[in-house]
Amino acid sequence: MSKDVPAVLAVLADETRWNILTEVGVEDLSASALAARLPVSRQAIAKHLSVLADAGLVESVRVGREIRYRAVGTRLGTLAGELDAIGRQWDRRMEAIRRIAERPD
């Protein structure tokens, strides 16, 4: 497992950041648009976006006079791959335990 996976998971453990990431995963949104959709102030949204950006999970893009945020697909894909590898390891362990438990004495 990559050493930064626990840090990224800690960032995503916050429900507001998870909700922000979910929203910007669907469409690029400004902090104001996110504040209108979520029960959080615009200032709090901006702080959460900063944390998500520092973790490499979102990036900003200027559209006219507005700054919008979007999810970083490659970063999320890497994280998903790491979690999938952990899941496969766990499945192999559980299968080994099942085979041992089902062996006739």
N, C-alpha and C positions, 0 to 999 in steps of 0.2 A: 504494500500500500504506500502510495506517495505520502511524504511527510506533511503535505499541506491539506490532505483530505480532512483530518480532524478539525482544522481551522475553518475550512469551508463549511463543514457540517455545523460547526458552532455558529457561524454567520446565519445559516439557514434555519437554525433552531428557533430563532425569533419569529413569531407568527406574523408580525407586520412585514418583516423582510421577505418571508415566504410569500405572503400575499402580493407584495410589490413585484417580486420576481414572476409570479404567476400572471399578473396583469401585463407586464412588459414582455412576457413570452408570447403573448397573443398579438400585441400591437405596440408600436413605439408610442410612448406617452410622456408628457411633461410632468414635472412635480405637481403643478397645479391640477392637472387632469387626474393624477393619482390621488391627490387630497380630496377631490370631489367624489371619487369612487370609494375611498376607504375612510374609516372613522378616525383619522389621524390628521393633525395639522400639517400645513405645507412645510413648515420648518422641520417638523419631525420626519416627514417624508424625505426632505433634502438630506438629513443626517443619515437616514437608513440607506438612501441611494449612495452616499459616500462610502459607507461600509461595504455595500454590495460591489461598488466599483473597485475598491481596494482589494477585494477578494477575487476580482476578475470575472464577476458574474454578470455585470451590466456594463454598458458603455453608453456614452452620450453622443448624440449627433445633432448638429444645428440644422433646423428647418426654418428658414427665414429668420425671424427674431426670437424664435423659441428653441429651447434646448429640450430634446426628447431623449428618452432612455430606452434601451432595448437589451434583451437578454443576449449573452454571448454564448452562442450555440456550441462552439468548439470546447469551451470551458465546461459547459454542462455535459457535453458528450464524454469528455474525459472523466468527469466525476461519475457519470452513469456507468462507464466501463469499469472503473475501480470498484464500485458497489456491486456490479454484476459478478466480478471476479470473486469477491468475498462471498456472495451468495452461492456460487458454484462450489467453492471450497466447503462451505457449510453443508451443502447438499451431499457432497462426497463423504463427509464425516458421518452424516446421519445415515447414509446408505450402509456404510461400514458397520455402524452400531446395529442397524436392523439385521444385517447378515449374521452378526455375532449372536444377537438375541434369538434368532430363529434357528440356530444350529441345534440339531438333536444332540443330546448328551451322550 
